[in-house]
């Protein structure tokens, strides 16, 4: 048999979970609306595609930077500076 106190705690936990779910859904709706304002992004899948493209571009630029630093090391005599 469930006690009134236990039932009341359970009811409060359920109410808190519903409130949290509502806030999460509101935040998700807000994020989706912001994404729709971005060019080429109409949904989460589009956003993921853009993020993947940007990550690929970042990695490419980092590799180019590393190659330039290697060239710089070959040209500059650091011990004479």
TIKEPA-452840 format. One record per residue (C-alpha): residue number from 1; x, y, z; residue in one letter. Coordinates in steps of 0.25 Angstrom, whole numbers. Layout:
% residues N
ATOM  seq      X      Y      Z  type
ATOM  NUM      X      Y      Z     A
...
***
This chain:
% residues 81
ATOM  seq      X      Y      Z  type
ATOM    1      0      0      0     X
ATOM    2      5     14     -4     X
ATOM    3      6     24      7     X
ATOM    4      0     38      4     X
ATOM    5     14     44      6     X
ATOM    6     20     35     -4     X
ATOM    7      8     38    -14     X
ATOM    8     10     53    -12     X
ATOM    9     25     52    -15     X
ATOM   10     23     44    -27     X
ATOM   11     12     54    -32     X
ATOM   12     23     65    -30     X
ATOM   13     33     57    -38     X
ATOM   14     24     55    -49     X
ATOM   15     20     70    -49     X
ATOM   16     35     74    -49     X
ATOM   17     38     64    -61     X
ATOM   18     26     70    -69     X
ATOM   19     31     84    -66     X
ATOM   20     45     80    -70     X
ATOM   21     40     73    -83     X
ATOM   22     32     86    -86     X
ATOM   23     44     95    -85     X
ATOM   24     53     85    -93     X
ATOM   25     42     85   -104     X
ATOM   26     41    100   -104     X
ATOM   27     57    101   -105     X
ATOM   28     57     91   -117     X
ATOM   29     46     99   -124     X
ATOM   30     54    112   -122     X
ATOM   31     67    105   -127     X
ATOM   32     59    100   -139     X
ATOM   33     54    114   -142     X
ATOM   34     67    120   -142     X
ATOM   35     73    109   -151     X
ATOM   36     62    112   -161     X
ATOM   37     67    127   -162     X
ATOM   38     81    122   -166     X
ATOM   39     83    120   -181     X
ATOM   40     82    106   -186     X
ATOM   41     77    101   -173     X
ATOM   42     63     96   -171     X
ATOM   43     64     85   -162     X
ATOM   44     74     78   -152     X
ATOM   45     79     69   -164     X
ATOM   46     83     81   -172     X
ATOM   47     90     87   -160     X
ATOM   48     98     75   -158     X
ATOM   49    102     75   -173     X
ATOM   50    107     89   -171     X
ATOM   51    114     86   -158     X
ATOM   52    121     74   -165     X
ATOM   53    125     83   -177     X
ATOM   54    131     94   -167     X
ATOM   55    138     83   -160     X
ATOM   56    144     78   -173     X
ATOM   57    148     92   -177     X
ATOM   58    155     94   -163     X
ATOM   59    163     82   -164     X
ATOM   60    167     85   -178     X
ATOM   61    172     99   -173     X
ATOM   62    179     93   -161     X
ATOM   63    187     84   -170     X
ATOM   64    190     96   -179     X
ATOM   65    195    103   -167     X
ATOM   66    203     92   -162     X
ATOM   67    210     91   -176     X
ATOM   68    213    106   -176     X
ATOM   69    219    104   -162     X
ATOM   70    228     93   -167     X
ATOM   71    232    102   -179     X
ATOM   72    235    113   -170     X
ATOM   73    244    105   -161     X
ATOM   74    252    101   -173     X
ATOM   75    254    115   -177     X
ATOM   76    256    122   -164     X
ATOM   77    269    119   -155     X
ATOM   78    262    120   -142     X
ATOM   79    275    118   -134     X
ATOM   80    280    131   -140     X
ATOM   81    269    140   -136     X
***
